[in-house]
């Protein structure tokens, strides 16, 4: 076990955080993993799943199959009806990636409201028939609806379910051991949450972003897409006064990319205290 993981464990325990498992990758080395509390191998990473969705969208961007300036109604004209808010006409893929699309905060949150309640059987129909709360690009509200919509955009643009595509182009090449994504009643991956994955494999995605789109000499994403992602609010957010960035999920899940240390850290937790940034900042400032 590395000194970093040993120190991480002591710090988490000192602060009373209930963390199951933490993984560290230095450069191109193999992941090291420390189990702090017993848990199943694959756990829900909750909203860290959104970084995987950003990655899938980036793969389409790199292939020239999608522009972030495309309008959502042009991608799904068959879902536009008299019930569709007229302001939908201005919504772009970029707005959705930035949570600036006009959806109500918490919309389509299956972690809080359940997958079989409130939204009907066709989640995309529900999205197109729910009034927006502001004009796209004129506000910001964090919602799982945005990233479910991106999952559907992905399939519409390339013809494959997003998680099936990621198995071929990300999970298998990076030697993920297992991964499974919660799906809607129409069998599309949720995109925003519900990705069950090992912490060591979650960390591998961080390496892709730390290495400007490359993992062990394999080009996974273009450097252009990585730069776009890190310059916009596309889920990997800067850690205060550091060069690091991170994405957190419900109950304390975290992916932390720390270029200054050539280190990526990922962990699973089940503790609302662990959703605070203290441990992320501790990692980013580790000496």
N, C-alpha and C positions, 0 to 999 in steps of 0.2 A: 504494500500500500504506500502511496506517495505521501510526502510530508503535507502537501496541500490537502489531500483527502482527510488525513488525520486531524489537521488543524480545523478543517471545515466541520468535521463531526463534533469536535470539542466546542466550537463556536455555536453550532446549532443547538447542542444540548444545553450550553450555558444560557441561551436565550429561550429555551423551552420549546423549540420548534419540533413538530412531529413529522420528521422526514423519513420516508421509507428507504430510498436508495438514491445515491448520487454517483454520477459518472464524470470522468475527466479525460479529455484528450489533449495532449501536447503535440502541436505540429501534426506530423503524419504518423505518430506513434499509435499503437493499439490502445483502445480505451481501457481505462482502469475504473473499476466499479466497487463501491463500498456499500454494503447493506447495513443500514443503521437500525431499522426495525423490519421484522419479517413481513413479506408481502408477496403477492403473485408476481410472476416474471413480467407480464405486460400490464400496465396500468393506464388509465385514462389520463392523457396529458391535457384534457380540456382545451382551453383556448390557444395553447401552443400549437395545436393542429392548424391554426390559421397560417402559420409560417409555411407549412407544407402546401397549403392551398396557394399562397403567394408564389411558391416555387413552381407548382404545376402551371399556373398562369404564365410565369416567366418562360417556361419551356415552350408554350404556344407562341409567346411573343418572339422568342428566338428563332422559331421556325417560320415566322411571318404569317402565322395563322390568326393572329389577334393583335389589334391595336388597343391601347388603353384609352384612346379617344373615341372608340366606337360607342354608339348609343345602345342602351339596353333594349329599347323598343325595336331597334333594327335587328337585333339578334333574336328576339322573341315576338315577332309581329302577331303570331297566332294567339298570344295571351292578352293582347290589348283589346279591351272592351269598353262599353259605356261606363263600367264601374272603375276603370283605371283613372287615377288622379292625372289630370292634364300635365302636371309638373313632371311626370315620368319622362316626358319628351326630352327633357334636358339632362337626364341621368346618363353618365358615361361609366365605363368600366373603371376608370381612375377614381371617380366619385365613390364607387362601391368599395374599392380597395382601401380608400382613405376613411371609410365610415362617414362620408359626407354626402350620402345619397338621399337623405330625407326620411329614413326609417325611424320609427320610434325606438328609443333605447330599450334594450331587452327583448325586442321583437324576435320571435321564433327561437326563444331560449329553451331548448329541450331539457337542459339540466335543471331548470327551475320549474317548468310547467309540464314536462312529460311529452313524449313523442306522439301519443294518441289522443291528446286533448287540445282543444282550442283552435287548432290550425286547419282542420279538415284533412282529407286524404291527399289532396294535391297542394303541396306547400308552395309551389310556384304560382299557382292560381291564387292562393291566399295572399301572396306578396303583391301581385298585380291588382288585387281588389281591395287592398288596405290603403286608406288615404295616407299621403306623406305628411310629416309634421313640419317640413320646411322645404323650400326649393333646393334641389341638389346644388352643392358647392356653396351654399349660403349658411351652413351650420355644420355641426358635427354631433353624432350620437352613435354610441357603440352598440352594435346589434349583431347577433348570430345570423339574422336574416341576410345580411350583406354577404357573408361568406358561404352560406348555402346557395345564394344566387350565383356566386362565382363557380361553385361546383357544377351548377346547371349550365352556366356559360361554357365551361370547359367541355362538357359533353356535346353541346350544340356545335361548337367550333371544330372538334376533332373526331367526334363519333364514338369515343370510348368513355366509360366511367372513369372519373378522375383517379380513384384508388387503383383500378386495374392498370391504368397508364403508368402510375407511379411505381407499381411493382416492377414493371418492365424497365423503366428509365431511371429509377432512383433506389427503391428498396433492394432489389436484387443486385444491381451493380455495387452498392455500398454494403452488401452482405448483412442486411437486416435479418434477424432471426425469425421474428414474427411481427405482424402488424394487422390490425383489423379496425375498420371504421364503421361507426353507427350509420345506419341508412334510414332514409325517409320511407314512407309507405309506398312510394314509387321506385324504391330501390336505388336511389342516388346517395352517395356519401354526403354526410351533413356539411363537411367543409369547415365549419366553424369550431366544432368540438367533437368529442366522441371517438378520438383516435387512440386506440389501445396499443402501446408500444413500449419497448424496453428503453430505459434511460440511456444506455450506451448508444442505441441507434438514434435516439433523439439528438444526442450530442454530435453525431456524424453530420447531420444537416447543418449544424453550426459551423463545422469545419468548411463546408462548401462556401459559406458566406465569408468566413475569415480568409479563405484562400482565393477570393475573387472568382468563385464559380468552379473551382477545381477541387477534386478529392483524389489524392494519390495518383496524380497524372491523368485522371479522367476528367474531361470537360463536362460538367453537369449543367451549368448555366453560363451564359455569356457574362463577361465582366460588365458589360453595359447594363444588363438586368440587375446584377448585384448592386451596382452604383445607383441605379434608379430606386431600388428597394431601400437602400440605406439613406437616400437623400429625401425620401418621402415617408409619410406615416403609414407604411405598408407593413406594420406589425413589429418589426425589429426596431426598438426605440432606444435612443442614446441614454446611457447611464450618466447621471449628473456629474459633471466636471471630470469625465474620464473619456477614453477612446472606446470604451466597451459599449455594447448594445445588448438588449435582452427582450424576451417575450415571456410574460407570465400567464398562468392559467388559474382557474378556480382552485381553491384549497392549496395553493402554494406551489404549483408546478412551475418550473423555470427552465429556460434555455438562455445561457449567458455566453456571449462571444467576446473574448478579451484579446484583441490583437496585440496589445503591448506586452502581454505575457505569452503570446502564441498558444493560448489556452482556450478551450471551450468546456463549459460545465453545464450539466443538465441534471435535474433531479425531480423526483416524484414525492409528493407530500400529501398529507391530509390534515391541514391545520390552517385556519383563517389567518392566524398570526403570521404564517409564512408567506402570505400574499404581500406583506409589506416589503419595502425595498432594502431593508437593513442588510440581509444576507447577500443580496445581489451586489450592493455597494461594497460589502466586505470582500467579496470575490474580486470585484473590479479593481480594488485597491490593495490586493494581497501582495505582500513583499516576501 
